[in-house]
Amino acid sequence: MTTTQEVIEKLKNNSTYNIIIKDLINENEKMRNEQIKLYNEYRGQTPIKSKTVVDPYRKANNKIDSDYRASIIDGIVSYIWSIPIAYKLDYTYYKEKYKDEEKAKQVYKFCDNILQTFVRRNNMHSLDQKTGKFMSVCRFGSRLLYIDKNGDERIMHVNPWETIFIYDGSLDEPTYGIRYYTVVQIDGSKKKQRIKAELYDSQKFYTLLEDDGGNFDLIDEQYHLFDGVPLIQFKNPNLLCDFEKVANSIDAYDKIVSVATDEIENFRNSYIVIKGAKVKQDDVDKWKDSGFILVPEGGDVSYLTREINDEFFKDTKKALKEIVFHSARAIDFSDEKFMLAGESGESRKWKLLNFEARAGEKQTEFIDGLNHQFKVLCSAWNKKTYDIPWEIIEYQFTRNIPRELQYEAQATQLLKGLVSDKTRLSLLSFVPDVEEELEQIKEEQKDTIDLNQINIDEE
């Protein structure tokens, strides 16, 4: 393949679609296979499952999976995305644009309703969790914006191994996006598998279908009604899977545990020593079934055992486990050091510092994806004259951590008079929207009667 810039130039020439799409899909095959492999490992299809035993006399063949890959992924996904992201508009924009306060509130409420309807219609909480999981496992996640048959803006998950993103070196957003997947065509009594590809640019999407020769024919061309590529990429930091760097350590841990368990089982079923007597195989089989051994005259039966160094085994397991969670910057929530009785929520937060740093990096990349998503989405809303610039959409992430409500309440009380009420409320983890909370406080104060202001006439 040529350089990215040359690819972009070729894509601009409609006559070369069939050639360039085929080349891009072929070049993406390595990445696609790696992503599918990573996802299958996350789901439990790990290397230990292919473990075999060569020695026919050692029948035990345990394949114990620690499931640390899933622990690394599920832990961070729960930490960042378990609590729904709050999507809201910056009211300051409307307050400054519309000098009339009532008009500003009216437009703000209308536009916020548009945003919240989109969030509910597309079940954004579930989608955010899914995207967070796939970007953590497969190096990046993918979404597709589209207009449904009712004319509503929708967004859907797309498997990352079915997508290709092409970037101009001078831009942070993709110039083209490709989604491709396998379809089944019925030709008479025969079923044929074909690759169907969708090419997206800033205005249109082109549908192409693979022919018998492996080339692609353009079968449809339509406007997608957005300004910008509606295929959205959510990159994981460094475009690496979260457990990619520690995969070998996880496999070593699984192998040690599995082989050790094999040894225990093999000891239980083997190593019977018979001295001074000839034994037939039929007799051995009977002894195995009955549990009794008939000792021939002049013979002796005993067990041959060897000691297993338990401490060495435990230390090796512990060392590998620590390497896995430390190198992956993950938390072993079953660790007694973390779950120690009497530990406060604030104390546990200090033990989450490295974990939080990893979460912060992922959140930054996720926000980049959301910015591109809403920039493209708002272009469709603007065509409907909805006053929603993508820059005023805010995302509020809330970490799923133990809350120390008494500590927070005491801290905010001590800060009274030193900082604004808005700042104090922002420190409370159970207040999701500070502006809304301030409005509610104002409403409650309107209905409150100050007895000191009432004049009581003496009779």
N, C-alpha and C positions, 0 to 999 in steps of 0.2 A: 504494500500500500504506500501511497505517497504521503506528504505532510498534511496536517490538519487543514491548512489554508488551501491546499490544492484540492482536498476533499470538498471543502465548502464551495470552491469555484465550480467543481464538477456538478455538485448538487444544484447549483443555480441553473445549470444547463439541463433542462427537462429530458433531453434525448438520451442522457447517460444514466438515468435512474436505474434502469435494469442492471447495469454493470456495477455501479457503485454500491447499491444495496447488497448485492450478492457478496462483494468483497468485504464490506463492513461486517456482515453477519459471520462470514468465515473468520475474519480477524478477531471477532468477539467470542469465538468458540471457547478459547482457553479461559477467559474470565467467566463465561457462563457456567462451564463445568466446575470451576472452583467455587462459585457461589452456590450451586446446587449441592456440592459436596459439603460445604460449611453448614448449610441449612439442614441437611440430612444428619450431620454429626450433632447439631443442636437438638434434633428430634430423637437422638439415641442411636443412630447408626454409626457407632464409633469403631475405631480400628480393633478394639479388644473383641468385638463381636466376630471377627474373622480368625480368632486364635484357634490353633489346631494342636493336637498332640501326636507326635511321631511314634513314640514308644507304645506298642500295642498292649503292653502289660501295665501301663499306667493309664487307667481308663478315665480318671477324673479330668474334666476339661471345663472348668468354671470360666465364665466370661462376665466378670463383675465390672459394671460401669459405675464409676463414682458420680456421674451426672454433673461434674463440675462445670462443664460447658454451659449447661442450662442454668446452673446456679449463678454464674457470672452474668449471663444475659438477663435472666428474670429478676435478679436483684436490682440492677440498674434501671430496668424498665419500670419496675414497681416504684422505685425511689423518685424517678422523674415524672412519669406519666400516669401513675395510679390515681392521683387526684387530677381531675379535669383541668386543662389549661383554660383560663378565663380570657375570652376574647372580648375586647371592648374598644370603643372609640374615644379619642381624646376630645373632651368637651371644650377645651380651650380653643380649638380650631374654630368651632361654631360661634363661640362667644366673641371672638375677635372679628370674624367675618361678618356676622349679623349683629349690628349694634343694638337692635331691639332684643332685649333678653328673652321675651316671650317667643319671638320668632326663632331665636337661637335654640331654645329648648324644644320647640316644635320640630324643627328640622333635625336636631340631634336625636330625638326619640324615634322619628320616622326612620332615619338612617340606621340607628342602632337596632331597630326591629328587623331591618333587612339583613344585617349581619347575624343577629341571633337566630333568625329563621334559617339562614344558610347553615349555621352550626348545628341546629337541631335536625334539619332535613338530612344532612349528611353524616349524622352521628359522629361528630368530630372527635369526641373522647375516645371512642373505639378505634377510629382511624389513626389518631395520634399514637395510641399504644401500639397498633400494628406497624405503623411506619417506624416508630422507635425501635421495635424489636427487629424488623428486617434490616434497618440501617446498621444495627449493632452486630447482626450475624453476617450479613451479606456485603458489608462494606458501604453500601448505600441503599436507600429506600426510594421507591418511585410512586408517583401519583399522576393521575390524568384528569384534567378539567374538561368538562364537556357540557353541552346544552341538551337537556332531555326533550322528549316529545311535547312537553307542556311549556317549553320555553324557559324552564328554570335552570339555573346554574348548578351543576353537580360536580362532585369529585369522587374518584374511586382509587382503590389500591391497585397497583400493578406489580407483579413479581419482578424484582430487579434484574433477574437473569433473562428477562424478556425485553430489556430496554438497552438502548445505546444513546449516549449523549455526545454531541459534537460541539466543542467550544471554539470560538475565535479567541486567539491568545490575548487579545486586548479587552475581552469582556468577561464578566463573572457569571453571566447567564448563557445558557446554551443557545447556539444559533440554529441548531436542528436537533430533533429528537426522533428516535425510531423505536417503535414497539413491534415485536414480531413474535408469532406463536404458531403452533401447528393446528391445522384444521383437517377434517376428513372430507374428501370429495367422493361422491358416488358416480362411477362411470359404468353404467349398465349394471352388471352383477358384481363389479369390482369396487373395492374401497381403496382409495389412494390418499396417502398423507401428503399434505402440501404445507409449505410455510407461507403464512399471510403476514405481510408487513404494512405498517402504517407510518408514513413519514410526515412529521410535523415541522412546519416553519412558523414564522411569526403571523401568518395570515391564513394559510390553508393546511389541509392534511390530504395526503395522497395515499390511496390504497393500492397495494401491489400484491400479485399472487404468483407463486412459483409455478413454473411449467414443468413438463417432463424432463427437460434438459437441465433443470436447476437454475434457469434464468428467471427474471421477474418481469411480469407484464403489468403495466398501469391499467387498473380496471375502474378507478373512480377518483374524482378530484372535487373537493368541496371546501368552502370557507368554514372555519371552526368558530368564527364570530368573536375571537379574542384578539387582542394586540399583544403578541408575544407567543413563545412556544408553550402550549398548555401541558406538555409532559414535564413534570416537576421532579427534580432530583434532590434528595436529602442525604448529604454526605456524612459518613462517620469520620471522626478525626483521623487524619492521615490515610483515609480510605483503607483502613484495616479492620478486620473482624476483631471484636473485643477479646476473644480467646485465642486468636491466631498465634500470638507470641508465646503462649504457654501450652500449646497443644502437645508438644513433646513431653513436657512435665506431667500433664494429665495422663497421657498414654502410659508413661512409666509407672505412675501411681496405680493405674488400673491393672497393669501387668503384674506388679509386685503383689497386690492383693489377690488377684486371680490365681497366680502360681502358688502362693502360700496356702490358699484354700485347697488347691489341688493336692499339695503335699499332705495336708491333714487328712484328706479323704483317702489318699493312697496308703497312708500309714495304717488306717483303720482296716483296709481290705487286703493288705499284703504283708510281706516280711515274716512269714511263719517259717521257722527253722526246724527241720526234722533230721535228727542224727541217728545213725546206727540202724536204719531200716529202709527197705524199699517200699515205695508208695505208688499205687496206681492212680491214674487221673480220675477214674470213677470214684475212688475213695475220697479224693480231694473235693470233688463236686458234692458228694454226700455231706462231707463235713461243713462245707459252706452253707448248704441248705438247712442242716439240722443245728448247727452251732456247736456240735460236739465233735471231739477228735478221739478216735480209737487208736491208742498208742500200741504199735506192734511190740512184741516181746523183744526186750533188749534195746528198744529205741527210746528216744528222748525228743520232746517237743518244747520249743520255746519261741519267744518273739524277739526279733532283731529290731531294735529301735535306735534312733539317733536323736540327739537333742537339737531342738530349734532355738536359735538365739533370739528369744522374744524381744529383748531390749534393742538389739540391732534392727529387727523388723519394725518395731514401733518408732524408733528414731528416724529410720529412713522414710517411713510413711509421713511422719510429722514434718520432716524437712521438705519433702516434695509438696505437701499440702500448703506449707507456708510460702514456698516459691510460687505456687500457682496463684494464690490470692494476693500476694504482695506484688508480683510482677504484673498481674492483670488489674491492679488497683481496685480490687473487689473486696467485699466484706463477707466473711464466713459467719453468718448470723447464728449458727449453731455453736460457735466458739464460746466456751464458758467465760473467757475474758470479756467478751462483749455482752453476754447475757447474765453477767454476775448479779446476783440478788442484791438489791439496794442501790444499784446504779441509777442515777438520775438521768432524765432526758438530756440535760445540759452536759453531763459527763460523757454520755455516749456521743454527743455531737463532736467532741474533741477527737474521738476515735474515728470519726467519719471524714476527717480533713482530706486525706488522700482520695477517698471515694468521692467526696464532694468536688475536688478539683477535676476528676474525670467527668463527673456529671456536668460541671460547668462548661467544659470543652464541648461535650455532646449537645448541650442546650444552645450554645453559640452557633454550631453548625445547623441545628434544627431550625433556629430562627432565620438563618440565611435562606433555608428552603421555604419557610413560611412567607418571608418577604417576597420571594419570587412568585409564590403561589398567589398571594393577594394582589401583587402588582398586575398579574395577568387577569385575575378575577375582576378587579376593580375596573379594568378597561371595558369589560362587558357591562358593568353597572353604570359606568359613566355614559355609555351609549343610551341607557335608559334614563339619563339625567339624574341619577342618584348621586348626591354630593358626598362621595366617600373616597377621598384620596387614600391610596394604600399606606402612605406614610403615617397616617393618624391612627392606624389600627395597632393596638397594644396587646401584648401577650403576657399574661401573668402566670408564671409557673409556681407551684407550691410543692415543696418537698414532702414526701411521705415519711416523716420521722416522728418519734415519740414527742409529744407536746408536754411541756411543763407549764400548765396554765397558771398555777399559783405564782411561779417565778416570773412569768410575763406580766401578770397583773401587778405584782409588787414593783417591778422595774418601771412600768409605765406610770404608776402612782408617784414614784420618787422623782420622775422627770417632769411632773406637772409644774408649770411655771418656768421651766428651763428651756423647753422646746415647744413647738406648736402642737395643737391637738392632732393635726393631720399626721405629723411625724410620730407622735405617740401611738396613734391607732395603727400606723403601718408596722409597728413592732409586734402587734398581736397576731399570732398565726391563725387564729380562728376568725379574723376579719378579712374576707376575701376581696372586698371592694371598699377602699377607704372613702372615696367620694360618696358612694351610696350610703355608707354608714353615717357620714357627716350630715347628709340630707335627712336621714331618719332622725338623727338627734335634734335637728332644727324643727322638724315636724312635731316631735314629742314635746319640745319646749313651748311650742305655740299653744298646746292644750294644757299646759301646766299653769296653775294659778299661784302667783306669788302673794302670799298672805300679808307680807310686809308692805305691799303697795295698796292695800285695801283700807279705806278710811271708814271707821265705824262711828257713826254719830251716836253720842250719848243721849239717852232719853232725858 
